[in-house]
Amino acid sequence: MTTGFLKTLQEPVYWLTDATVPKTLIDQGVSDSSLPDADQDGLIAVDLLIDHGKIAKIQSSGGAKAVNAPHIALDNGMVLPCFVDMHTHLDKGHIWPRRRNPDGTFAGALENVAIDRAANWSAEDVHRRMDFALRCAYAHGTSAIRTHLDSVSPQHRISWPVFEAMRDRWAGRVDLQASALFGINFALDTNFLAELVGMIAAAKGILGSVTYMIPELDAGLSAMFRMAADQGLDLDFHVDETADPAARTLSHIARKAIETRFQGKITVGHCCSLARQDASEADETLDLVAEAGIAVVSLPMCNMYLQDRTSGRTPRWRGITLLHEMAARGIPVAVASDNTRDPFYAYGDLDGLEVFREAVRIAHLDHPFGDWPHVITRTPADVMRMPDHGRISEGAKADLIVFRGRRWSELLSRPQSDRTVLRSGKAIDQTLPDYRELDDIVH
């Protein structure tokens, strides 16, 4: 950023002129009804008036002279709303230096996280790693996160209070939600489930679990749907994270939602096995998911890392679910970071742009881009019941990310490390925390 740019950003009122914006991310109701048609990549050129931290006006590029205020010419640089990352694991993040995954497999991840959790996940340990991760996400331009919290006993009594303190501390910078995570078999333990649901309800959280093809699956789902309905909780499941085409818990969840007429929001993550099933079976399941109103979040980086991994053999598939087929049915689809620097995924930094860039490449979310920019912005915000996030709206807070890249081919070809993150119209400090801060707890 130039000195002049930074100085202008301190003004109470200013224009961002010649900005390139995905039209699909501009909310309806813009006062300028003459916004241009989008180009073949879904982009338009606009001027944005920022007035005391809010977006006061969105209009076609070239009309900014109507209000006398300083101008920041973006030279067609892209502007996006801040990212919404709806499936993360802040409680696991950054344990890789002390607990690696020796073979990179899903089984190896499960085993080594369990060992590390039992040995090390004190309140202080979870707090420090969560805070480190949130500083990364904030610096990259994320404004809202849903994290899953390992909630097997006794960890739920440690991690949920830490989460609540962290949510209060970060409110207004990164707005946080939490969803419980435990094996569906534990849902049949009535004492455990009642205690946990009480904690979740008090924390305004989400009830969730990992589903497996076990004999008790439907009984466990019934218990969870019943508890969620009684307490007014939404549901979020880890589903069929495997290459085994016989893993079909997604259809069980959809049927249970239809059977119970569940009124809350239901999210399912992963759904990897769907891509390994016969087309007719997958289509039947997707029709049920659409009927049930279930939203799907794909984790392209983590799934490509874990799925179809065998030592000495090149993977044969990408590990992702059927995003295009879901979108065609009107199923809400999002992508998210998932794990960061832990045995489930050795990499990642909670950078929403990296997530979108890799999702575009892995899942072919382009040619045309269409509404795919929704997957890391508007759609997860809606699923999380946060309608003030993930879009560019007149009257909304000016929580924006300004890039030098002018088109998708530029934006997605480089890390865009020179981006400028605006929160309430002001540039934030984007200094990333140094990994060395964690050396005393992860080495």
Rosetta blueprint (number, residue, H / E / L):
1 M L
2 T L
3 T H
4 G H
5 F H
6 L H
7 K H
8 T H
9 L H
10 Q L
11 E L
12 P L
13 V E
14 Y E
15 W E
16 L E
17 T E
18 D E
19 A E
20 T E
21 V E
22 P E
23 K H
24 T H
25 L H
26 I E
27 D L
28 Q L
29 G L
30 V L
31 S L
32 D L
33 S L
34 S L
35 L L
36 P L
37 D L
38 A L
39 D L
40 Q L
41 D L
42 G L
43 L E
44 I E
45 A E
46 V E
47 D E
48 L E
49 L E
50 I E
51 D E
52 H L
53 G L
54 K E
55 I E
56 A E
57 K E
58 I E
59 Q E
60 S E
61 S L
62 G L
63 G L
64 A H
65 K H
66 A H
67 V L
68 N L
69 A L
70 P L
71 H E
72 I E
73 A E
74 L L
75 D L
76 N L
77 G L
78 M E
79 V E
80 L E
81 P E
82 C L
83 F E
84 V E
85 D E
86 M E
87 H E
88 T E
89 H L
90 L L
91 D L
92 K L
93 G L
94 H L
95 I L
96 W L
97 P L
98 R L
99 R L
100 R L
101 N L
102 P L
103 D L
104 G L
105 T L
106 F H
107 A H
108 G H
109 A H
110 L H
111 E H
112 N H
113 V H
114 A H
115 I H
116 D H
117 R H
118 A H
119 A H
120 N H
121 W L
122 S L
123 A H
124 E H
125 D H
126 V H
127 H H
128 R H
129 R H
130 M H
131 D H
132 F H
133 A H
134 L H
135 R H
136 C H
137 A H
138 Y H
139 A H
140 H H
141 G L
142 T E
143 S E
144 A E
145 I E
146 R E
147 T E
148 H E
149 L E
150 D E
151 S L
152 V L
153 S L
154 P L
155 Q L
156 H H
157 R H
158 I H
159 S H
160 W H
161 P H
162 V H
163 F H
164 E H
165 A H
166 M H
167 R H
168 D H
169 R H
170 W H
171 A L
172 G L
173 R L
174 V L
175 D E
176 L E
177 Q E
178 A E
179 S E
180 A E
181 L E
182 F L
183 G E
184 I H
185 N H
186 F H
187 A H
188 L H
189 D L
190 T H
191 N H
192 F H
193 L H
194 A H
195 E H
196 L H
197 V H
198 G H
199 M H
200 I H
201 A H
202 A H
203 A L
204 K L
205 G L
206 I E
207 L E
208 G E
209 S E
210 V E
211 T E
212 Y L
213 M L
214 I L
215 P L
216 E L
217 L H
218 D H
219 A H
220 G H
221 L H
222 S H
223 A H
224 M H
225 F H
226 R H
227 M H
228 A H
229 A H
230 D H
231 Q H
232 G L
233 L L
234 D L
235 L E
236 D E
237 F E
238 H E
239 V E
240 D L
241 E L
242 T L
243 A L
244 D L
245 P L
246 A L
247 A L
248 R L
249 T H
250 L H
251 S H
252 H H
253 I H
254 A H
255 R H
256 K H
257 A H
258 I H
259 E H
260 T H
261 R L
262 F L
263 Q L
264 G L
265 K L
266 I E
267 T E
268 V E
269 G E
270 H E
271 C L
272 C H
273 S H
274 L H
275 A H
276 R H
277 Q L
278 D L
279 A H
280 S H
281 E H
282 A H
283 D H
284 E H
285 T H
286 L H
287 D H
288 L H
289 V H
290 A H
291 E H
292 A H
293 G L
294 I L
295 A E
296 V E
297 V E
298 S E
299 L L
300 P H
301 M H
302 C H
303 N H
304 M H
305 Y H
306 L H
307 Q L
308 D L
309 R L
310 T E
311 S L
312 G L
313 R E
314 T L
315 P L
316 R L
317 W L
318 R L
319 G L
320 I L
321 T L
322 L L
323 L H
324 H H
325 E H
326 M H
327 A H
328 A H
329 R L
330 G L
331 I L
332 P L
333 V E
334 A E
335 V E
336 A L
337 S L
338 D E
339 N L
340 T L
341 R L
342 D E
343 P L
344 F L
345 Y E
346 A L
347 Y L
348 G L
349 D L
350 L L
351 D L
352 G H
353 L H
354 E H
355 V H
356 F H
357 R H
358 E H
359 A H
360 V H
361 R H
362 I H
363 A H
364 H L
365 L L
366 D L
367 H L
368 P L
369 F L
370 G L
371 D L
372 W H
373 P H
374 H H
375 V H
376 I H
377 T L
378 R H
379 T H
380 P H
381 A H
382 D H
383 V H
384 M L
385 R L
386 M L
387 P L
388 D L
389 H L
390 G L
391 R L
392 I E
393 S L
394 E L
395 G L
396 A L
397 K E
398 A L
399 D L
400 L E
401 I E
402 V E
403 F L
404 R L
405 G L
406 R L
407 R L
408 W H
409 S H
410 E H
411 L H
412 L L
413 S L
414 R L
415 P L
416 Q L
417 S L
418 D L
419 R L
420 T E
421 V E
422 L E
423 R E
424 S L
425 G L
426 K E
427 A E
428 I L
429 D L
430 Q L
431 T L
432 L L
433 P L
434 D L
435 Y H
436 R H
437 E H
438 L H
439 D H
440 D H
441 I H
442 V H
443 H L
